[in-house]
Amino acid sequence: MNRLAPQAAGRVGSVPGPVRPGDGPAPSHPAAAPAPAARRARGRLPARWLLPALALALLLLALLAVGQGAYAIPPQTVLHLLGHSLGLDLGPVDIQQLAVLQAIRLPRLALAVLTGAGLATAGVLMQGLFRNPLADPTLIGSSAGAALAASAVIVLLGPGGAGGVLLLQGQTSSALGSATLPLAAFAGSLLATGLVVVIGRGGGSGSMSLAGVLLAGIAVNALAMAGVGLMAYLASDEQLRTLTFWNLGALSAASGPVLLAVAPAVGLALFVAWTLAPALNALALGEARAGHLGLAVGRTQVGAVLAAALATGSVVAFTGMIGFIGLVAPHLVRLLAGPDHRVLIPGAALLGALLVLGADLLARTLVAPAELPIGLLTALIGGPFFIALLRRARGRS
């Protein structure tokens, strides 16, 4: 296997072989000609530096971001207001600034962190499962399923829509209130992922066929996006505007109840991913070798897919479509610290939170007091990165 090649090269390089004509002078010591993998390893950051550095960068960016926007609050005032919120008597505070911080900025910051961490964790799981750095959460259909369900709610149950004619009475949306759209999006995400898993398992076999999962994901994504197109065709002008903005992604839904719904789901997905880290390291050797080492391959595959679906579905249900975080964050951490999932999972979660928080800061400040859709900014970052990644992969082949 290719992943075993660096280790094998290191063992072979420790014993100098015979010199053939035209090979040039043999190195005086094995260390004089280090293997490429050894050179790459020396350029990586140890986890004891990378993870604290990412956490510190996230903390500093959060302190900056929470004060920026249409109503700016200086960083020193932010610290003063945070101290007051914690019950410290630091002097008088501006009531308006305190209200903006507590009701708008802090919930939005928390949702940005959870969104980035959830999407990046899902990306790590998918890349580890498929053993491919180009994999991301869209492979399992979770985002497309959420988009289809959200589109159906907006068009069929939305105000002025066809809900009373085609599906249900118009009171349904108002009865469920603001929970209608995220609940439908989350359910659509899980249903699409469940369909992919069922097809990938081949009707009940012990382990999933990764090729089957990939093909099933492509089919489910195509069907779901065809459904989204149909909803857009049926939508009124008002509904089409709502549908467009949902698909572009935003963090404007941030609130206490939303955080109470998203935080447990993302936290559970992170915990499951962390427990799967040794299994994902073993899967890097290939399914057959991992099975010979005693790994329950099928259980690991299903657990990784369900955890990725939980993280993606819970986030997309409230933020809409935010792309490329699950692709960019894991790959950057892998370049910095190597492929060990015990470092890769927390590192990608921190970097994903950092990227989404930075994108949200730009979305709120570039055209203030208006706001750019955050999905546009993540696409502007992720698109060129994906192209560069493809070129690099082609150069190695």
C-alpha positions as CSV (number, residue, x, y, z in Angstrom):
1,M,0.0,0.0,0.0
2,N,1.2,3.6,-0.7
3,R,0.6,4.6,2.9
4,L,3.1,2.0,4.1
5,A,5.8,3.2,1.6
6,P,7.3,5.9,3.9
7,Q,7.8,3.4,6.7
8,A,9.2,0.8,4.4
9,A,11.5,3.4,2.8
10,G,12.8,4.3,6.3
11,R,13.6,0.7,7.1
12,V,15.3,0.0,3.8
13,G,17.3,3.3,4.0
14,S,19.0,2.2,7.2
15,V,21.0,-0.4,5.4
16,P,23.2,0.8,2.6
17,G,23.0,-1.3,-0.5
18,P,25.5,-2.0,-3.3
19,V,26.4,0.9,-5.6
20,R,25.7,0.3,-9.2
21,P,27.6,2.0,-12.0
22,G,26.0,5.4,-12.7
23,D,24.4,5.7,-9.3
24,G,26.9,8.2,-8.1
25,P,28.8,8.2,-4.8
26,A,27.1,6.5,-2.0
27,P,26.2,8.6,1.0
28,S,28.7,8.3,3.9
29,H,25.8,7.8,6.3
30,P,22.1,7.0,5.9
31,A,21.2,10.3,7.4
32,A,23.0,12.1,4.5
33,A,20.1,11.3,2.1
34,P,16.9,11.5,4.1
35,A,13.7,10.1,2.5
36,P,11.1,12.5,1.2
37,A,8.7,11.4,3.9
38,A,11.3,12.2,6.6
39,R,11.8,15.7,5.1
40,R,8.0,16.3,5.2
41,A,7.8,15.1,8.8
42,R,10.5,17.5,9.8
43,G,8.4,20.4,8.4
44,R,5.3,19.5,10.4
45,L,4.3,21.1,13.7
46,P,4.0,18.9,16.8
47,A,0.5,18.7,18.3
48,R,1.7,20.4,21.5
49,W,2.3,23.6,19.5
50,L,-0.4,23.3,16.8
51,L,-3.5,22.9,18.9
52,P,-2.6,25.6,21.5
53,A,-1.7,28.0,18.6
54,L,-5.1,27.3,16.9
55,A,-6.9,27.8,20.2
56,L,-5.1,31.1,20.9
57,A,-5.8,32.3,17.3
58,L,-9.5,31.4,17.7
59,L,-9.7,33.3,21.1
60,L,-8.1,36.4,19.7
61,L,-10.2,36.4,16.5
62,A,-13.3,35.9,18.7
63,L,-12.4,39.0,20.8
64,L,-12.0,41.0,17.6
65,A,-15.1,39.7,15.8
66,V,-17.5,40.1,18.7
67,G,-16.9,43.9,18.7
68,Q,-17.1,44.4,14.9
69,G,-20.1,45.1,12.8
70,A,-22.6,47.9,12.0
71,Y,-22.4,48.9,15.7
72,A,-18.7,48.7,16.6
73,I,-17.6,48.0,20.2
74,P,-13.8,48.5,21.0
75,P,-12.0,45.4,22.3
76,Q,-11.3,46.9,25.7
77,T,-15.0,47.7,26.1
78,V,-15.8,44.1,25.0
79,L,-13.7,42.8,27.9
80,H,-15.4,45.2,30.3
81,L,-18.9,44.1,29.1
82,L,-17.9,40.4,29.4
83,G,-16.7,41.0,32.9
84,H,-20.0,42.6,33.8
85,S,-21.8,39.6,32.3
86,L,-19.9,37.3,34.5
87,G,-20.9,39.3,37.6
88,L,-17.7,41.3,38.1
89,D,-18.1,44.9,39.3
90,L,-15.9,46.8,36.9
91,G,-17.8,50.1,36.8
92,P,-20.8,51.4,34.8
93,V,-21.6,49.9,31.4
94,D,-23.4,51.1,28.3
95,I,-26.8,49.3,28.3
96,Q,-27.1,49.4,24.5
97,Q,-23.6,47.9,24.0
98,L,-24.4,45.2,26.6
99,A,-27.7,44.3,24.8
100,V,-25.9,44.1,21.4
101,L,-23.2,41.9,22.9
102,Q,-25.4,39.5,24.8
103,A,-28.4,39.3,22.4
104,I,-26.6,39.4,19.0
105,R,-22.9,39.1,18.9
106,L,-22.2,36.3,21.4
107,P,-24.9,33.9,20.1
108,R,-23.6,34.6,16.5
109,L,-20.0,34.0,17.6
110,A,-21.0,30.7,19.3
111,L,-23.0,29.5,16.2
112,A,-20.0,30.4,14.0
113,V,-17.7,28.3,16.2
114,L,-20.1,25.4,16.3
115,T,-20.7,25.5,12.5
116,G,-17.0,25.5,11.7
117,A,-16.2,22.7,14.1
118,G,-19.1,20.6,13.0
119,L,-18.4,20.9,9.3
120,A,-14.7,20.4,9.7
121,T,-15.2,17.3,11.9
122,A,-17.6,15.8,9.2
123,G,-14.9,16.5,6.7
124,V,-12.2,14.7,8.7
125,L,-14.5,11.7,9.1
126,M,-15.3,11.5,5.4
127,Q,-11.6,11.9,4.3
128,G,-10.5,9.3,6.8
129,L,-13.3,6.9,5.7
130,F,-12.6,7.2,2.0
131,R,-8.8,7.7,2.5
132,N,-9.0,10.6,0.1
133,P,-8.2,14.3,1.0
134,L,-10.7,15.4,-1.6
135,A,-13.7,13.9,0.2
136,D,-16.1,16.1,2.1
137,P,-19.5,15.8,3.8
138,T,-21.5,16.3,0.6
139,L,-20.5,12.8,-0.5
140,I,-23.1,11.3,1.9
141,G,-25.9,13.5,0.7
142,S,-26.6,15.2,4.0
143,S,-26.3,18.8,2.7
144,A,-28.4,18.0,-0.4
145,G,-31.1,16.3,1.6
146,A,-31.3,19.2,4.0
147,A,-31.5,21.6,1.0
148,L,-34.4,19.6,-0.5
149,A,-36.4,19.5,2.7
150,A,-35.8,23.2,3.5
151,S,-36.9,24.1,-0.1
152,A,-40.0,22.0,0.2
153,V,-41.0,23.8,3.5
154,I,-40.2,27.2,2.0
155,V,-42.3,26.6,-1.1
156,L,-45.1,24.3,0.0
157,L,-45.7,25.6,3.5
158,G,-44.4,29.2,3.2
159,P,-46.7,32.3,3.1
160,G,-48.5,32.7,-0.1
161,G,-47.3,29.3,-1.3
162,A,-48.9,26.1,-2.5
163,G,-49.1,24.5,1.0
164,G,-52.9,24.8,1.2
165,V,-53.3,23.3,-2.3
166,L,-50.6,20.7,-2.7
167,L,-49.6,19.4,0.7
168,L,-51.0,20.8,4.0
169,Q,-53.1,23.6,5.3
170,G,-51.5,27.0,5.6
171,Q,-51.7,26.8,9.5
172,T,-49.0,24.2,9.6
173,S,-46.1,26.6,9.3
174,S,-47.4,29.1,11.9
175,A,-48.3,26.2,14.3
176,L,-44.7,24.9,14.3
177,G,-43.3,28.5,14.1
178,S,-39.6,29.1,13.5
179,A,-38.8,25.4,14.1
180,T,-40.4,24.2,10.9
181,L,-37.5,25.0,8.6
182,P,-34.6,23.6,10.7
183,L,-36.5,20.5,11.8
184,A,-37.4,19.7,8.1
185,A,-33.8,20.4,7.0
186,F,-32.4,18.1,9.8
187,A,-34.8,15.4,9.0
188,G,-34.0,15.6,5.3
189,S,-30.3,15.4,6.0
190,L,-30.7,12.3,8.1
191,L,-33.0,10.6,5.6
192,A,-30.7,11.2,2.7
193,T,-27.7,9.9,4.7
194,G,-29.7,6.9,5.8
195,L,-30.5,6.1,2.2
196,V,-26.9,6.3,1.2
197,V,-25.9,4.0,4.1
198,V,-28.5,1.4,3.2
199,I,-27.4,1.3,-0.4
200,G,-23.7,1.3,0.6
201,R,-24.2,-1.7,2.9
202,G,-25.7,-3.7,0.0
203,G,-28.9,-4.7,1.9
204,G,-27.4,-5.7,5.2
205,S,-23.8,-6.8,4.7
206,G,-21.4,-6.4,7.6
207,S,-19.4,-3.5,6.1
208,M,-20.1,-0.8,3.6
209,S,-18.8,-0.7,0.1
210,L,-17.0,2.6,-0.2
211,A,-17.6,2.6,-4.0
212,G,-21.2,1.9,-3.3
213,V,-21.5,4.8,-0.8
214,L,-19.8,7.1,-3.3
215,L,-22.1,6.1,-6.1
216,A,-25.2,6.3,-3.9
217,G,-24.1,9.7,-2.7
218,I,-23.8,11.0,-6.2
219,A,-27.3,9.6,-7.1
220,V,-28.9,11.0,-3.9
221,N,-27.3,14.4,-4.4
222,A,-28.5,14.5,-8.0
223,L,-32.1,13.6,-7.1
224,A,-32.1,16.0,-4.2
225,M,-30.8,18.9,-6.3
226,A,-33.4,18.1,-9.0
227,G,-36.0,18.4,-6.3
228,V,-34.5,21.8,-5.2
229,G,-34.8,22.9,-8.8
230,L,-38.4,21.8,-9.0
231,M,-39.2,23.8,-5.8
232,A,-37.5,26.8,-7.3
233,Y,-39.7,26.5,-10.4
234,L,-42.8,26.3,-8.2
235,A,-41.8,29.2,-5.9
236,S,-43.2,32.7,-5.9
237,D,-40.9,35.7,-6.1
238,E,-40.9,36.0,-2.3
239,Q,-40.3,32.3,-1.7
240,L,-37.5,32.2,-4.4
241,R,-35.7,35.0,-2.6
242,T,-36.0,33.2,0.7
243,L,-34.8,29.9,-0.9
244,T,-31.9,31.7,-2.6
245,F,-30.7,33.3,0.6
246,W,-31.0,30.0,2.6
247,N,-28.9,28.2,0.0
248,L,-26.2,30.9,0.3
249,G,-25.8,30.3,4.0
250,A,-26.0,32.8,6.9
251,L,-25.6,32.9,10.7
252,S,-28.4,35.3,11.3
253,A,-30.5,32.6,13.0
254,A,-28.2,32.6,16.0
255,S,-30.1,32.6,19.3
256,G,-30.2,30.8,22.6
257,P,-32.7,28.1,21.5
258,V,-30.7,27.5,18.3
259,L,-27.5,27.0,20.2
260,L,-29.2,24.6,22.6
261,A,-30.2,22.5,19.5
262,V,-26.8,22.7,17.6
263,A,-24.3,22.4,20.5
264,P,-25.3,18.9,21.8
265,A,-25.4,17.5,18.2
266,V,-22.0,18.9,17.3
267,G,-20.6,17.9,20.7
268,L,-21.8,14.4,20.2
269,A,-20.3,14.2,16.7
270,L,-17.0,15.5,18.0
271,F,-17.0,12.9,20.8
272,V,-17.8,10.0,18.4
273,A,-15.1,11.2,16.0
274,W,-12.5,11.3,18.8
275,T,-13.4,7.8,19.9
276,L,-13.0,6.7,16.2
277,A,-9.6,8.3,15.8
278,P,-7.6,5.0,16.4
279,A,-9.9,3.1,14.1
280,L,-9.5,5.7,11.3
281,N,-5.7,5.5,11.7
282,A,-6.0,1.7,11.2
283,L,-8.3,2.2,8.2
284,A,-5.5,4.2,6.5
285,L,-3.8,0.8,6.0
286,G,-6.8,-0.5,4.1
287,E,-9.9,-2.3,5.1
288,A,-8.4,-5.8,4.8
289,R,-5.4,-5.0,7.0
290,A,-7.5,-3.1,9.5
291,G,-9.8,-6.1,9.7
292,H,-6.8,-8.4,10.3
293,L,-5.8,-6.1,13.2
294,G,-9.1,-6.8,14.9
295,L,-11.0,-3.6,13.8
296,A,-14.7,-3.8,13.3
297,V,-14.6,-2.2,9.9
298,G,-18.4,-2.1,9.3
299,R,-19.2,-0.6,12.7
300,T,-16.5,2.1,12.2
301,Q,-17.8,3.0,8.8
302,V,-21.4,3.3,9.9
303,G,-20.3,5.3,13.0
304,A,-18.2,7.7,10.9
305,V,-21.0,8.3,8.4
306,L,-23.7,8.8,11.1
307,A,-21.5,11.2,13.1
308,A,-20.7,13.2,10.0
309,A,-24.4,13.3,9.1
310,L,-25.3,14.5,12.6
311,A,-22.8,17.3,12.6
312,T,-23.6,18.4,9.0
313,G,-27.4,18.1,9.4
314,S,-27.6,20.0,12.7
315,V,-25.5,22.8,11.4
316,V,-27.0,23.1,7.9
317,A,-30.5,23.1,9.4
318,F,-29.9,26.5,11.0
319,T,-27.3,28.1,8.8
320,G,-28.1,26.9,5.2
321,M,-25.4,25.8,2.8
322,I,-21.9,26.7,3.8
323,G,-19.4,24.9,1.6
324,F,-15.7,24.0,1.5
325,I,-15.0,24.1,5.3
326,G,-15.2,20.3,5.5
327,L,-12.6,20.1,2.7
328,V,-10.2,23.0,3.5
329,A,-9.8,22.7,7.3
330,P,-8.9,19.0,7.6
331,H,-6.5,19.2,4.7
332,L,-4.6,22.2,6.0
333,V,-4.2,20.5,9.4
334,R,-3.0,17.4,7.7
335,L,-0.4,19.4,5.9
336,L,0.8,21.0,9.1
337,A,0.7,18.1,11.6
338,G,0.4,14.9,9.6
339,P,-2.4,12.3,9.2
340,D,-2.8,11.1,12.9
341,H,-6.5,11.5,13.6
342,R,-5.9,12.0,17.3
343,V,-4.4,15.4,16.3
344,L,-6.3,15.9,13.0
345,I,-9.8,15.8,14.6
346,P,-9.4,18.5,17.3
347,G,-7.1,20.5,15.0
348,A,-9.6,20.5,12.1
349,A,-12.4,21.5,14.5
350,L,-10.4,24.5,15.8
351,L,-9.3,25.6,12.3
352,G,-12.9,25.1,10.9
353,A,-14.2,27.3,13.7
354,L,-11.5,29.9,12.9
355,L,-12.3,29.9,9.2
356,V,-16.1,30.3,9.7
357,L,-15.6,33.0,12.3
358,G,-13.2,34.9,10.0
359,A,-15.7,34.5,7.1
360,D,-18.5,35.8,9.2
361,L,-16.4,38.8,10.3
362,L,-15.8,39.7,6.7
363,A,-19.5,39.1,5.8
364,R,-20.6,41.6,8.5
365,T,-18.0,44.3,7.8
366,L,-17.2,44.4,4.1
367,V,-20.5,45.9,3.1
368,A,-21.8,47.2,6.5
369,P,-24.5,47.9,7.5
370,A,-25.6,45.2,4.9
371,E,-24.4,41.6,5.2
372,L,-22.9,39.3,2.6
373,P,-24.0,35.6,2.6
374,I,-21.3,33.7,4.4
375,G,-21.5,30.8,1.9
376,L,-20.2,33.2,-0.8
377,L,-17.1,34.0,1.2
378,T,-16.3,30.3,2.0
379,A,-16.7,29.4,-1.6
380,L,-14.3,32.2,-2.6
381,I,-11.8,30.7,-0.2
382,G,-12.5,27.1,-0.9
383,G,-12.8,27.2,-4.6
384,P,-9.2,28.3,-5.4
385,F,-7.9,26.0,-2.6
386,F,-9.7,23.0,-4.2
387,I,-8.3,23.9,-7.6
388,A,-4.8,24.1,-6.1
389,L,-5.4,20.7,-4.3
390,L,-6.4,19.1,-7.6
391,R,-3.3,20.4,-9.4
392,R,-1.1,19.2,-6.6
393,A,-2.7,15.7,-6.7
394,R,-2.2,15.6,-10.5
395,G,1.5,16.6,-10.1
396,R,2.1,13.7,-7.8
397,S,0.4,11.1,-10.1
